[in-house]
Amino acid sequence: MRKLFVLFSLLLLLGELSAQRIFQRKRPDIIPLEGQAKRLGWFVGPGVTWTHTRLKNEEEEVFRNDSARYLASYDPSGKLGLYLEGGVAWFTRDPVIIDYLDLGIAYKNLRGAESFESSLLRGDSTSAYSGEGDFAERFLTLAFNANKFIQTGDYQFVQLSLGANADYRLGSSYSHTGDPVLNQHAFPPDLIAQMHFKIGYGFKLTGRMLMIPTLETPVFSVVPEDQGFGQLQWFSSRYRPIILSVRFLFLRARSGFDCPPPIKHKGDVKQYKQDGYHPK
């Protein structure tokens, strides 16, 4: 929980810095809510997943008793999976701290592999073992996020998000040649609950559409018990799920108005004024 407090404090600090910049130079609103855009929008986001693993493997003592020792070196590796999200967004009136909240559902495919070499020592005898396997998981995810924009240009911005996700297993596939008891295999439960952090860099493409490439990873697991900053275990190794997605965020214009599009005039961004909006 201390890590979550640090992340939230960082989000507030960045929000304050962004507010200070607003007073220094007024930029066009990314989401114009002064009569132009409705407060409720929607989004879709295709992407891919990756199960990140440790960079260095070391031999470890899996267990020891009065008659035997079992030593093993596990070599986990990540694989790509599919990801697709969609949902609704609620834009806040006071974006100093939070620009918008979102609630969505997603299909999440997590895949990875593991190989190992091991030795079982019993008295003066040593038995060597090796094996390999892979896994594939399919989850239905419900996610909630609080999102903050930090503008870097008139129509460009960094997006910081802190949220929670609940993943329900739709199906799985496991294959491994190693002994599951000897190697103490473990897997995530059917229902996973985590806190996550997202960072993205967005662009306002049209008056009603934003594109935000985003990188997401869990930072704390509630279920199962956290195993190191949001990591999950498959077989005998831990993996960090990473999601790379491209969110398309759609604004909804109020009746008779259009959201201001990001257009250029002689190389400079043309800024719109409030009195420049007129009903059709």
PEHUVEN-V249217 format. One record per helix or strand of 3 or more residues. SS is the DSSP state (2 for helix, 1 for strand). FROM is the first residue (numbers start at 1). LEN is the number of residues. If there is no record, write none. Layout:
BEGIN
{{SS;FROM;LEN} {SS;FROM;LEN}}
END
This chain:
BEGIN
{{2;2;23} {1;40;13} {1;60;5} {1;69;23} {1;100;23} {1;125;29} {1;156;21} {1;191;16} {1;209;15} {1;232;4} {1;237;14} {2;274;3}}
END
